[in-house]
């Protein structure tokens, strides 16, 4: 945009351009991509043909002049030169170092990196990527070896491909409660009078305040009520002591890109594949 006139009435802009006035009282022409100039009166020299003016990915910049028709200049990508970026410069990618359909990307004229096709890895894409088909399940980390792969399982899973959900209840983690196995984990439903992740804590309702022993689980708020206590539970949690998960947060499949969802008390947790991260992968 080039300011230079006072009013948009009548519209001084050419070639279908719109006239814009800002709060400071300045007016200017908003030109279509094909035109430039104070009044959009000149053809854009970067858009004079059916294809891009600068070749091989070069960037075209308009050069305005007060006394002449605008010209242009090309900013060439690495590996090309000349006024239109039409002349290749000898560089490290000329020998085609990337194997198996990999793409050579110049860092300098003498250095490069290879972007490998799916199924291959290595500095020159020379090795088979045995992790390309995502053989490891449930958020496991895959390591490609010379002739196979190795899966490093996330907690709660086992097996060669981490497809087996470990039943944590077999080791009886709930001291004073009933264990319920969940996908990749477990939860304890405590007996009356006990609290804690593994129902390991006993609370005493004979104390001066029934809330002193924090009987409300999973972030519940305790307040004395009549001869006992009353728990106010967070969303998604229920039960007299907020010990029950009343909603499976994984039902909506919140984890993206093959991430594995684990239902937690009142929330969910995503275990992402090796190439993804974030709260929802």
C-alpha angles and dihedrals in degrees: 000000000000117000117212115128138062109226141031091210109119097021108245095186119113136213097029095307120151124235116229129194120197128208090263090064095253120136129201142162121258102211128208112244091260095061139054138178137082090293096023086252097139129072110246105252089210091061105045099116141039092264136041114296092223113058132220095026096310119158118238120215125189116232111206123206130191094217105033147038111285119263133196142228132204125227104206127214120239110288098033136078144167129081094298098029087248099132119080116224117218108259146158094273093061092088093056095237096174112091133207095028096311119157119239114224118191119226092174130347088271101037133058144167128216123232100206127217117245110286098031137084142171135087090294098023087254098136131070114249104223089186095060094098092050096240094173115085138205098030095309121157115245122212117192113222130191095274105003142007139259126219121211104200126222116239111286097032136088143171134082091294096025090246094131117093107217113230100226090184090074089076091052098234095171106086098188103012149049120282122224117192115225132185103292095347145029141238134213125226101203127220118244110287097026135093141167134089090290096025088254098138125078119205125206118220090189092074123106090266123027088214094059091091092050095235094176111094133204097028096313119156117235127209130170112259125185105306095343139019140285126218123212106203130209118248112289093024127098142163134092090284098026088256097135129080102220097184134043103225089193093067091088092054094234095173114091133204097030093309116159117238121215119193113229130180104293094341144048135241126210122212105200131207115255095266096050135062141164132093091294099022 
